[in-house]
Amino acid sequence: MNHKALTKTHLKLLTDIFPGQSMTVQPAEMLIYGTDAGKRFSMPQAVVRPERTEQVQELMRMAQQERIPVVTRARGTNVVSACVPHQGGIVLSCLQMNKILSINSDDFTAHVQPGVVTHDLQQEVLKKGLLYPPDPASKKFCTIGGNIATNAGGMSAVKYGVTKDYVLGLEAVLPGGEIIKTGGRLHKNVVGYDLTKLLTGSEGSLGVIVKACLKLLPVPEASASILVCFENEAHALQGVMAVFRAGILPCAMEFMPKEVMQCLSEYGPVPWPEKAAACLIIRLDGSAACLEQEITKLRSALQDVLYFDMAMGEDEEHIWEIRRLINPASFKLGPDKVSDDVVVPRGEILRAIKGIRTIGKKFGLKILAFGHIGDGNIHVNFMHDKSIEGEQQKVSSAREEVLRLVLSLEGSISGEHGVGLSKKAYLSWQLRDKELQIMRDIKKVFDPYNILNPGTGV
Ligand SMILES: Cc1cc2nc3c(=O)[nH]c(=O)nc-3n(C[C@H](O)[C@H](O)[C@H](O)COP(=O)(O)OP(=O)(O)OC[C@H]3O[C@@H](n4cnc5c(N)ncnc54)[C@H](O)[C@@H]3O)c2cc1C
């Protein structure tokens, strides 16, 4: 349901808080703020671009008093329509709050505003020999605030964890305008409930993050990437288990089944022999001496290998280029794509991949399932052509079967992308009434009048 029109008084208040270019109600300018990578659209009633925390506070004070929805957004790269203002209201863009405030090499911390682009922060800390590990594939164009609000993960999650593992403290403005400060420069802190973790992954529904203190690590001395191909999936999966059992914790471990390899080979030249039907891309890092030992261990742990290629340092990129080509190559199978990012326990991956293949056959759909095998996170891409009658319905039925399959394997319907509007209908498939009720009660404590990102997430 759309929020009623903003009054002249509202607009006057907004222009007082956001002078000049920091606010707009021009439809042409607001168009882009009505959508995100989830592709739904709804026109905002106003867009504001604060530069200071006080502006966010004043906005939230007014919005709560007047019961106007506020939808916080950054780069809009989330794929679940988590920042589409589908009930109207004001879109708050955090992109003008984009400063790296400090990098502290003694604490191994960085203080940042939410609109800093993730890759920019990584490059800045690298200059001081420090590492900010979370690495969503979108890192060159998404922000720290968006990453915190979605608890973004990436390929290196298997060793380094996800965004929540690097958020030490937050400052957030609540509906009503009050600021809360959680955590701080501390690497350990067990006083009270962990509000930092609660805000992390809350998809903008509890408060507007205006500052974050992030944990940094030392940069590892050396790294190596390995492409290893097998004759069948069972061998590849045995390889995964063998690597972990050998005591190796890779910083990335990606899996590609035969459908993906075939799609890549139709797209361009590939290095593996024709017989190869599954492959792993593994990245190791650490001290040069440890790395050498781990490579030796890994070589002896992997059995039934058809093809092996290894690169170190800057040369590693040619191996990862193969992984990056999956997205463009996938469109050879169909002009349209619906993607899910399900997770299963690592021991259930083979069952999940086979089950997804069976569902694809049942619906006559081309489904590419591949991904972060090290942490059980599988990207499921339903390739189709929506101009063909009935195709979209087939995708949505197949998608529901995949989600049910994953839940039957004790998995989760999302490992990275979150709930937003896209997965809301399936929440009760995974969470029981009591858990959902607790989450909704928490939302009421933070946002009693449901003005922040209303209707998305839980
Ligand atoms: C090509 C591509 C690759 C991707 N790869 C990955 C991946 O590997 N891993 C992964 O996890 N995701 C991935 N994503 C999804 C997306 O990039 C992440 O969800 C990212 O964290 C969103 O960041 P953003 O700056 O674009 O935030 P937005 O999309 O603008 O916002 C995302 C959510 O955060 C909230 N939000 C934003 N800023 C704030 C703030 N300051 N305070 C409170 N709430 C806020 C919004 O309300 C919304 O709910 C990918 C997306 C694309 C398009």
PDBQT file of the ligand as one rigid body, heavy atoms in Angstrom, charges set to zero:
ROOT
HETATM    1  C1  LIG A 501      27.082  -8.705  -9.890  1.00  0.00    +0.000 C 
HETATM    2  C2  LIG A 501      26.737  -8.840  -8.438  1.00  0.00    +0.000 A 
HETATM    3  C3  LIG A 501      27.510  -9.681  -7.656  1.00  0.00    +0.000 A 
HETATM    4  C4  LIG A 501      27.182  -9.845  -6.294  1.00  0.00    +0.000 A 
HETATM    5  N1  LIG A 501      27.955 -10.662  -5.541  1.00  0.00    +0.000 NA
HETATM    6  C5  LIG A 501      27.678 -10.807  -4.223  1.00  0.00    +0.000 A 
HETATM    7  C6  LIG A 501      28.481 -11.661  -3.414  1.00  0.00    +0.000 A 
HETATM    8  O1  LIG A 501      29.442 -12.283  -3.870  1.00  0.00    +0.000 OA
HETATM    9  N2  LIG A 501      28.162 -11.774  -2.110  1.00  0.00    +0.000 N 
HETATM   10  C7  LIG A 501      27.108 -11.078  -1.553  1.00  0.00    +0.000 A 
HETATM   11  O2  LIG A 501      26.880 -11.191  -0.346  1.00  0.00    +0.000 OA
HETATM   12  N3  LIG A 501      26.335 -10.273  -2.305  1.00  0.00    +0.000 NA
HETATM   13  C8  LIG A 501      26.593 -10.114  -3.611  1.00  0.00    +0.000 A 
HETATM   14  N4  LIG A 501      25.802  -9.281  -4.378  1.00  0.00    +0.000 N 
HETATM   15  C9  LIG A 501      24.691  -8.560  -3.753  1.00  0.00    +0.000 C 
HETATM   16  C10 LIG A 501      25.048  -7.120  -3.263  1.00  0.00    +0.000 C 
HETATM   17  O3  LIG A 501      26.161  -6.605  -3.931  1.00  0.00    +0.000 OA
HETATM   18  C11 LIG A 501      25.259  -7.092  -1.760  1.00  0.00    +0.000 C 
HETATM   19  O4  LIG A 501      24.042  -7.398  -1.109  1.00  0.00    +0.000 OA
HETATM   20  C12 LIG A 501      25.785  -5.747  -1.220  1.00  0.00    +0.000 C 
HETATM   21  O5  LIG A 501      26.130  -5.906   0.132  1.00  0.00    +0.000 OA
HETATM   22  C13 LIG A 501      24.808  -4.588  -1.365  1.00  0.00    +0.000 C 
HETATM   23  O6  LIG A 501      25.543  -3.394  -1.184  1.00  0.00    +0.000 OA
HETATM   24  P1  LIG A 501      25.000  -1.988  -1.718  1.00  0.00    +0.000 P 
HETATM   25  O7  LIG A 501      25.981  -0.949  -1.311  1.00  0.00    +0.000 OA
HETATM   26  O8  LIG A 501      24.692  -2.057  -3.156  1.00  0.00    +0.000 OA
HETATM   27  O9  LIG A 501      23.658  -1.849  -0.865  1.00  0.00    +0.000 OA
HETATM   28  P2  LIG A 501      22.160  -1.672  -1.382  1.00  0.00    +0.000 P 
HETATM   29  O10 LIG A 501      21.823  -2.701  -2.370  1.00  0.00    +0.000 OA
HETATM   30  O11 LIG A 501      21.910  -0.255  -1.744  1.00  0.00    +0.000 OA
HETATM   31  O12 LIG A 501      21.372  -1.987  -0.023  1.00  0.00    +0.000 OA
HETATM   32  C14 LIG A 501      21.335  -3.279   0.468  1.00  0.00    +0.000 C 
HETATM   33  C15 LIG A 501      20.581  -3.322   1.800  1.00  0.00    +0.000 C 
HETATM   34  O13 LIG A 501      21.302  -2.596   2.754  1.00  0.00    +0.000 OA
HETATM   35  C16 LIG A 501      20.513  -1.568   3.322  1.00  0.00    +0.000 C 
HETATM   36  N5  LIG A 501      21.427  -0.457   3.595  1.00  0.00    +0.000 N 
HETATM   37  C17 LIG A 501      22.305   0.119   2.740  1.00  0.00    +0.000 A 
HETATM   38  N6  LIG A 501      23.016   1.062   3.383  1.00  0.00    +0.000 NA
HETATM   39  C18 LIG A 501      22.588   1.073   4.673  1.00  0.00    +0.000 A 
HETATM   40  C19 LIG A 501      22.924   1.831   5.837  1.00  0.00    +0.000 A 
HETATM   41  N7  LIG A 501      23.855   2.772   5.824  1.00  0.00    +0.000 N 
HETATM   42  N8  LIG A 501      22.256   1.572   6.983  1.00  0.00    +0.000 NA
HETATM   43  C20 LIG A 501      21.313   0.611   7.040  1.00  0.00    +0.000 A 
HETATM   44  N9  LIG A 501      20.939  -0.114   5.980  1.00  0.00    +0.000 NA
HETATM   45  C21 LIG A 501      21.572   0.107   4.809  1.00  0.00    +0.000 A 
HETATM   46  C22 LIG A 501      19.435  -1.290   2.311  1.00  0.00    +0.000 C 
HETATM   47  O14 LIG A 501      18.258  -0.786   2.916  1.00  0.00    +0.000 OA
HETATM   48  C23 LIG A 501      19.203  -2.677   1.756  1.00  0.00    +0.000 C 
HETATM   49  O15 LIG A 501      18.361  -3.401   2.625  1.00  0.00    +0.000 OA
HETATM   50  C24 LIG A 501      26.078  -9.133  -5.738  1.00  0.00    +0.000 A 
HETATM   51  C25 LIG A 501      25.323  -8.284  -6.544  1.00  0.00    +0.000 A 
HETATM   52  C26 LIG A 501      25.635  -8.146  -7.880  1.00  0.00    +0.000 A 
HETATM   53  C27 LIG A 501      24.794  -7.226  -8.715  1.00  0.00    +0.000 C 
ENDROOT
TORSDOF 0
